């Protein structure tokens, strides 16, 4: 029922969006999936490990692991932020939560969307399948995401890809990020807008910079199609929110042209300057623009 209530929140959508939503909600109710299960090829896993620090290897000596689901408990979330504040020399839990969101969004959203678009494979980034690993005793926070179940899904046909894509997106955002952002917002009093913009900028960077390099003509078409869907067509229910948070912070201005996307000015400040030494602002920080 939650998915249906969220769908009713905004009725101004195209017939195509409505069809995809019905397909997604039906899948949630247990209809037979039109996907096949497989595993990543070794070269695909190598790319995701090298570029996005994704791992499926067992926990190694000298690393500590925290199940992502533990962050849903307010006391567990507060304890984790207290520990991380010490590593980052952060003055408050709110600022620590913002820095965590930037990192966690990169470690989760980047490999999932990269694999979805370029490999046509869906990683299982459900919150129960993720572990946040850090190097014990390190002077800085060096982290990665470890998956318990490394199997992936793939659509059988191009037509079935639409529903499959919805499932991959929902699994990542509604099933993982949105839950942790809400938990951290309660534990650290950090605005949800900051958490979601920290997420959105990772998605923009992936599709405007990283994923395009070396892509074939066919892959570039899929890159544009998936990015457009994430920005303009994906219903809010897939993000676990009442509005599409990726679209909310996107500014298609001349400054955000594909030739120079890095100059898009943020709407919120991530407070990176509060933990950097010497003090340093992000190049897209609104505080720089406001003097």
C-alpha positions as CSV (number, residue, x, y, z in Angstrom):
1,X,0.0,0.0,0.0
2,X,2.9,2.4,0.6
3,X,3.9,2.2,-3.0
4,X,0.3,3.0,-4.1
5,X,0.0,6.0,-1.7
6,X,3.3,7.4,-3.0
7,X,2.1,7.0,-6.5
8,X,-1.0,9.0,-5.8
9,X,1.0,11.8,-4.4
10,X,1.5,13.3,-7.8
11,X,-0.9,12.6,-10.6
12,X,0.8,14.7,-13.3
13,X,2.8,12.1,-15.2
14,X,2.8,10.7,-18.7
15,X,1.0,7.5,-19.7
16,X,4.4,5.8,-20.1
17,X,5.3,6.6,-16.5
18,X,2.0,5.3,-15.3
19,X,2.5,2.0,-17.2
20,X,6.0,1.6,-15.6
21,X,4.6,2.3,-12.2
22,X,1.9,-0.3,-12.5
23,X,4.5,-2.7,-13.7
24,X,6.7,-1.9,-10.7
25,X,3.9,-2.2,-8.1
26,X,2.8,-5.5,-9.6
27,X,6.4,-6.8,-9.3
28,X,6.3,-5.8,-5.6
29,X,3.2,-7.9,-5.2
30,X,5.0,-11.0,-6.3
31,X,4.5,-11.4,-10.0
32,X,7.0,-13.6,-11.7
33,X,10.2,-11.8,-12.6
34,X,11.3,-11.7,-16.3
35,X,14.9,-11.6,-15.4
36,X,17.8,-14.1,-15.3
37,X,20.4,-14.5,-12.6
38,X,24.1,-14.6,-13.3
39,X,27.4,-13.3,-11.9
40,X,29.7,-10.5,-13.0
41,X,32.5,-11.3,-15.4
42,X,35.9,-11.1,-13.8
43,X,36.8,-8.0,-15.9
44,X,33.5,-6.3,-14.9
45,X,34.1,-6.9,-11.2
46,X,37.7,-5.6,-11.7
47,X,36.3,-2.3,-13.0
48,X,33.8,-1.9,-10.2
49,X,36.5,-2.7,-7.6
50,X,39.1,-0.4,-9.1
51,X,36.8,2.5,-9.8
52,X,34.2,2.3,-7.0
53,X,35.8,0.1,-4.3
54,X,33.2,-2.6,-4.5
55,X,34.3,-6.0,-3.1
56,X,32.9,-9.4,-2.7
57,X,35.9,-10.9,-0.9
58,X,35.6,-12.0,2.7
59,X,36.5,-9.6,5.4
60,X,40.3,-9.5,5.7
61,X,42.5,-8.9,8.7
62,X,43.0,-5.2,9.6
63,X,39.5,-4.2,8.4
64,X,36.4,-3.6,10.4
65,X,32.9,-4.2,9.0
66,X,29.6,-2.7,9.9
67,X,26.3,-4.1,8.4
68,X,24.5,-1.2,6.7
69,X,21.3,-2.3,8.3
70,X,22.8,-1.5,11.7
71,X,22.6,2.2,10.8
72,X,18.8,1.9,10.8
73,X,18.8,1.7,14.6
74,X,19.1,5.2,16.0
75,X,21.5,4.2,18.8
76,X,23.7,2.2,16.4
77,X,23.6,5.1,13.9
78,X,24.6,7.6,16.6
79,X,27.5,5.3,17.8
80,X,28.8,4.9,14.2
81,X,28.7,8.7,13.6
82,X,30.5,9.3,16.9
83,X,33.2,6.9,15.8
84,X,33.5,8.4,12.4
85,X,33.5,12.0,13.8
86,X,36.8,11.0,15.6
87,X,38.3,9.8,12.3
88,X,37.3,12.9,10.4
89,X,37.9,15.3,13.2
90,X,34.4,16.5,12.7
91,X,32.9,19.1,15.1
92,X,29.4,17.6,15.0
93,X,27.3,14.5,14.1
94,X,25.4,16.6,11.5
95,X,28.6,17.4,9.6
96,X,29.8,13.8,9.9
97,X,26.5,12.5,8.5
98,X,26.9,14.7,5.5
99,X,30.4,13.5,4.8
100,X,29.3,9.9,5.3
101,X,26.4,10.4,2.8
102,X,28.9,11.7,0.1
103,X,31.0,8.6,0.5
104,X,28.2,6.0,0.9
105,X,26.4,7.4,-2.1
106,X,29.5,7.0,-4.2
107,X,30.2,3.4,-2.9
108,X,26.6,2.3,-3.6
109,X,25.0,4.3,-6.3
110,X,28.0,4.5,-8.6
111,X,28.7,0.8,-9.1
112,X,25.0,-0.1,-9.2
113,X,24.2,2.5,-11.9
114,X,27.4,1.8,-13.8
115,X,26.7,-1.9,-14.0
116,X,23.0,-1.3,-14.8
117,X,23.8,1.0,-17.7
118,X,27.0,-0.5,-19.2
119,X,26.7,-4.2,-18.3
120,X,22.9,-4.5,-18.2
121,X,23.4,-6.2,-14.9
122,X,21.6,-5.5,-11.6
123,X,23.7,-5.6,-8.4
124,X,21.9,-6.4,-5.2
125,X,22.5,-3.3,-3.1
126,X,19.6,-4.0,-0.7
127,X,20.5,-2.8,2.7
128,X,20.7,-6.3,4.2
129,X,23.4,-7.3,1.6
130,X,25.8,-4.4,2.2
131,X,28.6,-4.1,4.7
132,X,30.7,-0.9,5.2
133,X,34.3,-1.8,5.6
134,X,37.1,0.5,6.9
135,X,40.8,0.1,7.6
136,X,41.4,-0.2,11.3
137,X,43.7,2.5,12.7
138,X,44.0,4.5,9.5
139,X,44.6,8.2,9.9
140,X,41.9,8.9,7.3
141,X,38.6,7.2,6.5
142,X,39.4,4.6,3.8
143,X,36.2,2.6,3.1
144,X,34.6,0.2,0.7
145,X,31.3,-1.7,0.3
146,X,31.3,-5.5,0.6
147,X,28.4,-7.5,-0.8
148,X,27.3,-10.8,0.8
149,X,25.5,-11.9,-2.3
150,X,27.3,-11.0,-5.5
151,X,24.8,-12.5,-7.9
152,X,23.2,-10.1,-10.5
153,X,20.1,-10.0,-12.5
154,X,19.7,-9.1,-16.2
155,X,16.6,-8.5,-18.3
156,X,15.7,-11.2,-20.8
157,X,14.5,-8.7,-23.5
158,X,14.7,-5.0,-24.2
159,X,11.0,-4.7,-23.4
160,X,11.5,-6.3,-20.1
161,X,14.4,-3.9,-19.3
162,X,12.0,-1.1,-18.2
163,X,10.6,-3.1,-15.3
164,X,14.0,-4.6,-14.5
165,X,15.5,-1.1,-14.4
166,X,12.8,0.1,-12.0
167,X,13.6,-2.8,-9.7
168,X,17.4,-2.0,-9.7
169,X,16.7,1.7,-9.0
170,X,14.2,1.0,-6.2
171,X,16.5,-1.6,-4.6
172,X,19.3,1.0,-4.4
173,X,17.4,4.2,-3.5
174,X,14.2,3.2,-1.8
175,X,15.6,0.0,-0.3
176,X,18.9,1.4,0.9
177,X,19.8,5.0,0.6
178,X,16.5,6.6,1.6
179,X,16.3,4.4,4.7
180,X,19.7,5.3,5.9
181,X,19.3,9.0,5.1
182,X,16.1,9.1,7.2
183,X,17.9,7.3,10.1
184,X,20.8,9.7,10.0
185,X,18.5,12.7,9.7
186,X,16.9,11.6,13.0
187,X,20.1,10.7,14.7
188,X,22.2,13.8,13.7
189,X,19.5,16.4,12.8
190,X,20.9,16.7,9.3
191,X,18.5,18.0,6.7
192,X,17.4,15.5,4.2
193,X,18.0,18.0,1.4
194,X,21.8,17.8,2.1
195,X,21.8,14.0,2.1
196,X,19.9,13.8,-1.1
197,X,22.0,16.4,-2.9
198,X,25.1,14.6,-1.8
199,X,23.5,11.6,-3.6
200,X,22.4,13.5,-6.6
201,X,25.9,15.0,-7.4
202,X,27.3,11.4,-7.5
203,X,24.7,10.4,-10.1
204,X,25.4,13.5,-12.2
205,X,29.2,13.0,-12.1
206,X,28.8,9.3,-13.0
207,X,26.6,10.0,-16.1
208,X,28.2,13.3,-17.2
209,X,31.9,12.3,-16.8
210,X,32.9,8.8,-15.7
211,X,30.6,6.5,-17.5
212,X,30.9,8.2,-20.9
213,X,34.6,7.7,-21.3
214,X,35.3,4.9,-23.8
215,X,31.6,4.1,-24.3
216,X,30.5,2.7,-27.7
217,X,27.8,4.4,-29.7
218,X,25.2,1.9,-28.5
219,X,26.3,2.4,-24.9
220,X,26.1,6.2,-25.2
221,X,22.5,5.9,-26.3
222,X,21.7,3.7,-23.2
223,X,23.7,6.1,-21.0
224,X,21.5,9.0,-22.2
225,X,18.3,7.0,-21.9
226,X,19.0,5.9,-18.3
227,X,20.2,9.3,-17.2
228,X,17.1,10.9,-18.6
229,X,14.9,8.4,-16.9
230,X,16.6,8.9,-13.5
231,X,16.3,12.7,-13.9
232,X,12.9,13.2,-15.5
233,X,10.8,10.1,-15.6
234,X,11.5,7.8,-12.7
235,X,8.6,8.0,-10.2
236,X,9.3,9.1,-6.6
237,X,8.3,5.7,-5.3
238,X,11.5,4.3,-6.7
239,X,13.5,6.7,-4.5
240,X,11.5,6.1,-1.4
241,X,10.5,9.7,-1.3
242,X,7.5,12.0,-2.2
243,X,9.4,13.6,-5.1
244,X,12.3,12.6,-7.3
245,X,15.4,13.8,-5.4
246,X,17.7,13.4,-8.4
247,X,15.6,15.8,-10.4
248,X,15.2,18.2,-7.5
249,X,18.9,19.4,-7.6
250,X,19.5,19.2,-11.3
251,X,20.1,22.6,-13.0
252,X,20.3,22.3,-16.8
253,X,21.9,25.7,-17.1
254,X,24.7,26.8,-19.5
255,X,27.1,26.3,-16.6
256,X,26.1,22.7,-16.4
257,X,26.8,22.0,-20.0
258,X,28.2,18.6,-20.8
259,X,31.5,20.3,-21.8
260,X,32.0,21.5,-18.3
261,X,29.6,19.9,-15.9
262,X,31.8,20.4,-12.8
263,X,30.8,24.0,-12.4
264,X,27.1,23.3,-11.4
265,X,26.6,25.1,-8.2
266,X,25.0,23.2,-5.4
267,X,21.8,24.3,-3.6
268,X,23.0,23.0,-0.2
269,X,26.4,23.1,1.5
270,X,27.9,19.7,2.4
271,X,30.2,21.2,5.1
272,X,33.3,19.7,3.7
273,X,35.2,22.8,4.7
274,X,34.5,21.9,8.3
275,X,36.5,18.7,8.2
276,X,39.3,19.7,5.6
277,X,42.7,20.8,6.8
278,X,43.6,23.4,5.7
279,X,40.1,24.7,5.3
280,X,38.9,24.1,1.7
281,X,35.6,24.6,0.0
282,X,34.2,22.5,-2.8
283,X,34.4,24.2,-6.2
284,X,30.6,23.9,-6.4
285,X,29.9,25.2,-2.9
286,X,27.0,27.8,-2.7
287,X,28.9,29.6,0.0
288,X,31.6,30.6,-2.6
289,X,28.9,32.0,-4.9
290,X,27.2,33.9,-2.1
291,X,30.5,35.6,-1.0
